[in-house]
């Protein structure tokens, strides 16, 4: 399995170092790694092979070959693996006092709230997208959910713009997610064609 950091993390972490200090940078990075470890463990338990893992500002992105061919239960389980790991870390920080626990708690709460938003590619959006599937409508459901996510993030960017510069980190994150969704929407048909070809080869 390949592991890498998304290039957008560099300016993101440089900003955090300047504004909040190195300690917050380290805590956020470790929190992202633990969150993604939750997804990786869940994928292994579900019998899915992970080709690569990319750490993003909001968590990570797993490339799992033939992911859409897995059962709905397995896909939901993998999507919830990250929030579960973050939730366990949050619970530990709340129950066990240690230096910097207040920072850890705030970071985990922020990660949980962010990742459970009902938009793609976040975990909450992944789960809701799978739950809305009916019969063979997986790709149509994902297409509609991508449109929903794009509109949601576009409105979020407009609202955040009214409070600049205080909302700069949130604006950058929203723009990053917006670009990701637009890119996924543009290549949705190629993704579907490739998945259908692989399914025919397997059957």
Protein Blocks (a to p, Z undefined) as FASTA:
>chain_A
ZZdddfklmmmmmmmmmmnojklmmmmmmmmmmmmmmmmmmmmmnopacfbdcddfklpa
dddehklmpcfklmmmmmmmmmmmmmmmmmmmmmmgcehklmmmmmmmmmmmmmmpccdf
bfklmmmmmmmpghjlmmmmmmmmmmmmmmmmmmmmmmmmmmccklmmmmmmmmmmmmmm
mmmmmmmmmmmmmmmmmmmmmZZ
